[in-house]
Amino acid sequence: MPETFLIGLDFGSESVRGVLIDVRTGRQAAYHVHPYRHGIMTETLPGGRPLPTGFALQDAADYLEAAEDILRTIGAGRDVAGIGVDFTASSPLPAMADGRAMSEIAPDEPHAYVKLWKHGAAQPYAEAINRAGGAFLGNFGGKLSGEWMLPKAAQIAAEAPAVWRRTERFIEAGDWLVARLAGHEARSLDFAAYKAQYVAGRGYPNDVVTGLASKLSAPAPVGSPVGQLSDDWRRRTGIRGAAVVAVAVIDSHVTLPAVGAHGPGVLVGALGTSAAYLVLDDVERPMPPGIEGRAYGAALPGLWCYEAGQAAFGDVLAWFVRTFPRSDDPAENFARYNRDAAALAPGQNRLAAIDWWNGNRVPYADKGLRGLIAGFDMSTTAVDIYRALMEGICFGARSIVDLFRIGGVPIERVVLTSGLAKSNPLLLQMMADVLGQTVHVPEIENVTCVGAAIHGAVAAEIVSGFDEATERFGARKFDAYRSDPARARAYQAIYSSYCELSSNAEVRKTLRALA
């Protein structure tokens, strides 16, 4: 019997990662990374046109280039049963009905490009939508974030009406990429529910953005097949077999079945440049105050999934070591700062940091907020600051967990995953101490890609559903970081200062004004 494989593609903020998995053994047979040619565009377009403040764009052509390279590199000549795709979100783009990105047609127009999740210029439009209100805000605490689809559509309609009139599809980049691979469009309920406020039976919100309804389409549940890889993509990549393409999934959500979270009571934290926190529940409960959103059956069938996150997580530490380097080698930079920060006891630096370097997602949904470090004196060192930033992002996570629990959502187990969960043991131990409970880290490589491949397996009917897929392809072992009671008590005092600063309306007003 010939070998059969699954492919999982993980489209992040800076690059795409792909993994090839042997269906019979679950072994990861190949892995490949492709960085985006144009990266994140915050200053100029590819042709050199300057961008306004607050823009964070990507070129959809980079996604196609990366997908072709990875699929060819790991899939050429292979019999592939299923292909799963996850994408950072919300990252929508205007496109034509035939699939062409608007940036192909109007390459000098900023509003023709993908608006990446961290695109902050749409926040005023989110605030206007929030002020107008509507029943569609009920599952999102009464507010939208500027990161999501509706505010970004509103921005294009207001600032580039000619582009908006010409746009035939306004679509998440994940849905767009899947449509290009399979040759026809099938949107994901995951993106639609969490990033465009779609509710089964009610559809998308009406009358929020003029003309938007005609540019959307009804979504399909995760694990649904879109179709087989098109003949064109087979020629370009050399892939054989059924190669069933699954509907796209939000990158943080896709990890759930890969880390054993396919039932209630588990909080999964995906720790990357930003962080997302997901709690599954089989009971409908009132929306916890301050939490970003919830939806039924969108992240996984048959379950409620509550979502929250931090707009900056690893980004904060990367900014610091890049801005204040101690070595020309980025990896050595992190190693030195982590080594010296580990020598400090909780509170020894006498600093408290608020983690809003990319704005705040929970509880304020305000991209206009900025970070803060308090407590400097003449003895403060660079390592003191680095440690305070590490503590600050952990305090941000703790504040989210507290909100879940205040809202009555049960959390019996904490699983932390993605890049930083594998690469920074000091941070993981700090998370356990700040949360005051054991955190579990799955022993699995390329967990986000594996999650995407699992969705491909479900779509291709290699497995009966997500439960079986988790057993066959998900993590089997977990490392445990246990909370130290003395450190937990010390962090509680600093966390209290974090809460006092972050909840102070005058502090927030000042930080917003500085931005």
N, C-alpha and C positions, 0 to 999 in steps of 0.2 A: 504494500500500500504506500503510495507516495506521501511524502511529508506535506502537511498542510499547516498554514501559518495564519496568524492574526497580526494586524498592524495597528498601532496606536500613535496618533499624531497629536502633540501638545503644542499649541500655538500660544506662546507667552508674549511678554511685552517687548523683549529684545531679540528673541530667536524662536525657532521651531525645533522640537526634539521628536524623534521617532524611534519606536522600538518594534522589533519583529519577535513574535512569540510562537513557539512550537505548540500547536493545538494539543498534541498527544501528551507531552511532558510538562507543559507550562514553562519551559525553559526560555529565557530571553536569548535569542539566537543572534541578534544584531541590534546596534544602536547607532544613531547618527544625529548630529546637530547642525543646523544651518542658521547663522545669524542673518537678520534682515539687512538687505543692502543699504537702505536709507535709515535704519534704526527708528528712533522716535524723533519726529520733526517738531521742534519747538521754536526754531529761529527762522528757518527758510524752507521753501519748497525745493524739490529736486532741481528746478530750473533757476533757483536763486531768489525768487520773490520773498521778501521778508514777511514773517507771520506776526499777527497781533499778539499782544501779551495774553497769556493764559491758554494758548493753543497747544495741543499735543496731538499730532496727526501721524498717520502711517499711510504708506503707499500699498494699495491692494495688490499691485503687481509683485511686490516682495513676497506675499503669501504664496502666489502661484509658483514663483521661482523656487521658494523653499520646499514646497510640497513636491514639486517635480524632482528636485535633487534628492530628497529623502526617500521618496517612494522608489526611485530608480536605484539608489544606493543599497537599500536594504531589501527591496522587493523584486528586482529584476530576475526573471527566470523562476520565481517561486510561485507555488500554488497558494494563493491567498484566499481564505474563506471570508473574512470580514475586515473592514477598516472603520475605526472609530476616530472621531475628531473632537478635541476640546479646544476652547478659545477663551482668552482673557476677555472680560466683559464689564461693562457694556461698550462695544466698539463697533457702532453702526456706520454704514456708508450709503450714499445715494448711488443707484445703479439703474441700468436700463433693463427692460423686460428680457432681452436676450442674454443678460448676464454681464455685460460690459460695465465695469466700474465707471462712474462719472469722471473720475480723474483721468481716464483714458481719453475722454472727449474734451475736457477742459483742464489741462494740466497746470495752468497758471492760476486756477481759482482755488483758494484754500478750502472753501466749503464743499469742494468736489471730492475731498479725500476722506479716509477713515478717521473718525473722531475716537481716539483711544480713550480707555476708561478714565485716564487721569486728565483728560481735557477739561480744564477748569472754567473756560469762558462761557459754558452753558449754565453755570450756577444761577445767574440772575433770572433765567427763563424758568428754572426749577422753582425758584422762590415765587415767581408770578403764578405758576400753576398751583402751587401750594396755597397761595392766598385766595385763589378762585375756589378751591376745594372741589369736592366731588366724592361720590360713593366709592370710586375706584381707589381712593387713598386708604380705605379701611384696613386692608391687609398690610399697610406700610406705615402705620403709625401716624397717618395724616400728612405725610410729607414724602416728596420725591427728592432724590439726589441729582445734582447736575451731571453725575457720571452716567445716568441712564438714558434710554432711548428718547423718551418724549421731550425732555428739555433740549436735546441735541437736534431733534427735528424742528422744534420751535425756533431754535437759533438760525438754522438754515432758512426757514420760511421768512424770518424777519430780516436777516442780514444779506441773503442772497436769493431773492425771490425768483430770479430768472433760472437759477440752478434748481430751485424747488419745483418750479413749474415743469421743467424738463425731466425731472426725476420720475421714473416709472416704478421703481422699487426702493423703499428705504428698509435696509436689511442688516441684521447683525453680521459681522464679518464671518463668524462661524457658519451661519446658515448660507452665506454667500459662497464660501469655499466649498461646502458640501454640495451645493447646487452645481458648481463648476466641475467637481469630480464626477458626479452622477449624471449630469446633463439635464437635470430639471430640479425645480425648487421644492423643498419640503422643510418648513421651519420647525424649530425645536420648541416644545412647550416649556422647557427649562428657561430659555432666553425670553420667551414671550411672557411668561408669568412673572418672573423676577425683574426683568429689565424694561418691560413694556406694559405691565399691569393687566395682562390678559387673564380672564376668568372663564372657565368652561360654562357655557350657557349664556354668558353675557358678552363675551368677546372682548375686544380692545376698548379702551375709553373712547367715548364719542365726543366730538367737538372740542378737543383739547388743542389740536393743531389742524388748521384748515388743509384739507387735501390728503392728510396722512392715511386715512382709512383705505383709500384706493391703492396705496403703495405697500400695504401689508397683506398677509394671507394667514389662514387658519393654521395653527401648529399641530405637530404630531408628538406623541409621548416619547420620552427617551427610550432607547432600545428599539425604536421602529426603523425598518429599512427604508432608505430613500430610493435605492435602486442599485444596480451593479455599476462598477467603475466603467466609465464610458470607453468606447473604442478608441477615441483620441488619446485619452490618458493611458490606455493600455499600450498604445504604440509608443508614447513618450517615455513610459517607465519600464516596459517589459514584464509587467505583472500578468500572471495567469490565474486561472481559477475563477470561482464565482465573484470574489472581491465585492461583497455586498457592503455598501456604504451606509453607516448609521446616521441618524440625525445628530446634529452637533450638541455639545453639552458645555455648560460653563466650567471653566478649568478647575475651580475649587470643588464644585459639585461632583466632578467626574471621579474624584478620589474615593468617594464613599464606599463603593463595593470593593475597591482594591485594598482597603484597610479594615474590612470586616464590619463596616457600619451599614448594615442593611436592615436594622431593626431599631426600636425606640431606645432612648436613654443614653445614647452615645453622643458626646460632643466631639466633632472633628475640627481641628484647627489646621488650615493649610497656610504654612508660614513661608512666604516668599518675599518679593519686593514689597507687596502689600500682604495683608492677612485676611482670611475669611474664616468665619466660625459657623458651623452648621450643627443643628440639633434635630434629630429625627424623632417623631412622636406619632403614635397611632391613635391619639385622642385629639379632637379639636378643642383648643383652649383659647381664652381671650388673648389678644395680641399683647405680648409683654411691652411695657412702656419703654420707648427709646430704641427698640430693636428695629432693624431695617425692613424686614418683610417676612412673609410666610406664604406658602402655596401648598396645595394638596396635589400629590401625584406628579409634581413637576420635576423634582430632583430624582426621585425614585417612585415607581408606581405604588399606590396604596398607602402612602405615608405623607404626613405633614412634614415639611422641612422649614425650620426657622433659620433665618440667615442674618448675620451681622458681620462687621469687618472693620479693619483699620486701613485707611487709605495709604499709610506708609508704615512699613515694618522693617524689613531688611534694607529698604531704601535709605532709612535714616542712618544706619550704621555704615552703609556704602558711601553715603555723602560725606560722613565725617572722615573716614580713612582716606578718601580721595582728596578731600580739602586740606587735611592735615596729615600728610603722609610721613611715615617713618622709614619707608623703603621704596625703591622703584618698582618692586614686585607687589602687585595687589594682594596676593595670597599671603606673603610675608607680612604685609601691613596688618591684615586681620590677625594673623598669628601672634604678632607682638602685642597688639592692643589687648587681645583676649588673654594672653598670658599674664600681663601686668594687671588687668582688671580683675582677674581671678584671685589675685593676692589681696584685694581689698575686701573688708567685711561690709555687710549691709549697713549703710548709713555713714561709713567712714569718710566718704567724699563730701558729705553735708550738702548735697544738691538734690533737687527734684526737677524732673523734666516732664513736660507734656508732649505727647507724641504726634502732634498735628502738622508734620512737615509737608504733607500733601493735603491739608484740610482735615476735617473730621467727618466720619461716616456715622458713628454711633456715639452719643444719642442725638447729635444736632443736625446731621446731614448738611453740613456747611463747608463747601469747598473754599470759602473765603477765610476760614480760620487758619492760623499759623502756629508753629510750635513755640515752646518757651522752656528756658532753663533758669531756675531760680536758686539763689544761695551762694553765688560766687563770692570769694574773697581772695586776698593776695596769695594764698597758699594753693589755690585751685590749679590742678595740672590737667594736661590733655587726657591722661588716663582717667582722672576723676570725671571728666566730661563724658568720655566714651562709656564709662560704667553707668553714669546717670541716664544716658540715652538708651542703653540696654534695659535698665530698670523701667524707664518710661514706657517703652513698647510693651513690657510685661504688665505694667499697671493698666495700660489701655486694654489689654486682653482680660485682665481681672475685672475691670469695670463692665465689660460685656458679659462675662460669666455671671456676675452679680445681677445684671438686669434679667438674664434668662431665669435665674432662680427666683427673683422677686416676682416675676410673671408666672411662676408655678410650673415652668417647663422642667421636667425631671432630668438631671444629669448624673448618671451613675458611673460613667467612665469618661476619661478625657484621652483622646488620641491626637497627637500632633504629627504632622507630616509635611511633605514637600522639602524644598532645598535646605532651608536653615535647620529644619529638624534633623537632617542627616549630617550637617557640617559644623554645628556649633554646640557642643555638649555644655559649655558654660551657660549659654542662653537657655537650654532645656532645663538644667537644674534650677536656674533662676525662675523659670516659669512655674516649676513644681513648688518652689518655696513661696512665690508670690500668690499662687492660687491656693496654697495650703493643702494640696492633695497630689497623689501620684499621677504622673502623666506617662502615657505609653507611646512609644515610637516604633512603627512597624519596621521589621527587618526586610525591606524589599527595595530593590533598586528601581529608579525611574517610575515612581509610584503613579504620577499623573499620566504618563504614557500608558502604563498598564491599565489604569482606569478607563482610558479611551479605548484600548483594545478590548476590554471586557464589554463595553457597549457594542463594539463591532461583533463580538461573539454572540451577544443576545440577538442583535439584528439579523445575523446570518443563521440563527437557530442551531448553532453549535451546542448550545446549552438550553435548558428549559426555561431559564430566567436568571435574574440577578443572584438569587440565593446559590444556585449551582455554580454560576460563574465565579462568585466569591470563593467558594470552596476549591475550585479548580485552579484559579489563576491569581487569587488575592494573597495577601500576606499570611504567613503561617506562624511566625514568631514575632515577639515584640520585646524591645528593651524597656525597662521601667526606671523612671527617675522619681525617687521618693522624696517627699517634702521633709525638710529638717525643721523640727518645731522651734528651735531657737532662732534660726534665720527667718522663719515665717513670722514670728513675733516682731522681729526687727523691721521687716518689710511692711508690716501692718502700720507702723507709725509713719513711714514715708508715704505709703499709699494714702493715708488720711490727708497728708499735705497735697498730694496729687488731686484728690477728690475736691478739696477746698478750692484749689486754684481753678480746676477745670469746670467746676459748677458755678463759679462766680461770674455773674453777668457783666460786671464792669471789666473784668480781665478779658473776657471774650470780646467785648466791644473794642477794647484797646488792640487786641491781636488782629481783629478784623480790619481796623483802621490802618494798622501798619502795613497790611497786605495791599 
